[in-house]
């Protein structure tokens, strides 16, 4: 998910003086667990979609539950929020809501595999947004990886009998989602690095919940009547508690210990877990283009975070 390239500042950063190797391993395992939870989150969202929930309703409940869980465990910290933290959280929350709104719309129209793999493209987009914001151009490697990522998307979204360069509206939504997540990461890296991550996280989730609630009641209020809540409730509780609240907590803690680059590589595994769970559960049928396209995208994401250094020859 979208905060992995930032390294949030903690009020009381953990000491790594005792058993630093053990703490780093624990942090890396925590990030892998986050990727697993997010991968399963794609399935939970698919169940919510199948139950008849609308996109605004899914987002309103998801973020309301996530904000409530964060507040329940960290209310003393949250009550010390400053005006600047409130402003940063509001802007970040608006970007976050847009990103998840596009992702959910896209998944409704394309499925779990497309949603998982195309969302992961945000890691490749981030350097180009930094280029715009900080006027720091990305390396040549990034231009090459953008091209390979595009090839991966074309392979992934290809359907027999359609033109190779044809994108569905769902694919477009997912590309906008990836762009939104990339913008969210860069914004937090620039605007939120000096503030308390717990308070910023809470305001983000609360803002997204408010946007979702307003959109739901203004457009699709009757939609809740036709929802199969026996399917919807477990799904929305999962994404609210685990995919949102728990993952944000684990990610924030782990990134005070491990490096942002390593975090990005580990958490990009969500794009593998999602399709794997979808095929095992029966939401999707195994297709070779999903494997090939997904591999190309994931390889591009991982390579974007690896620095290759030349070894100097010694006489």
C-alpha angles and dihedrals in degrees: 000000000000110000098060098106094056123082104212122214113241125208088225109021113202118255115244095189092101117063095338092177092055092049092049091051090048091049091050091049089050091054090049088052089051089053089050092051092047091048090053087045090069087059093048090051089050090054089050090051091048090051090062100257116152122231094252091049093049092051096043093054095038095055095037090056091044093050091047092052093048091048093048093056100034105028094128091056093043093052089064093063118144129218092251092051089049092053094046091048093049093053092044090048092053091052091045092051092050090050096050092042090056091044094052093046090049094049090050090060103035112023140241100301096053091045094051099044099039091046089057090064089083089084090063093044095053097078091054093052088049086053090057095043101040099021089236108138118220122243122268088255090068093055089052092048092050088057093048090047090054089052089051092052091049091051093044095050096041116121125187112262096023131100115268093236096048117118125191120226087252091058090051090052090052092050088052088048090054090049090050094050090049090052089048092054093048093046093052091045090055104032106028105039094100097047135080109277094211093057093044090049093050093050091047093053093043092049091050090048091052093049091049093048093049092048092047097050093043097050116013112021095137090053092083091065094067096046118118097227094187086071099029100051099059090043096051093043089054096051092042098048105028109021092042116023101027095040093050091051094048093044093050092050096044094051091059086066110029128050124266092238093054090045091054092051094048097045093047083076086084087080088062098041093052098057091038092056091044092056094043093050093045100246090123138024120238110260127179093222089058090055095045096041093043092050092051092050094045092046090051091050093050094044090051088064098044121089114209113209125193116233115233115233114239124207 
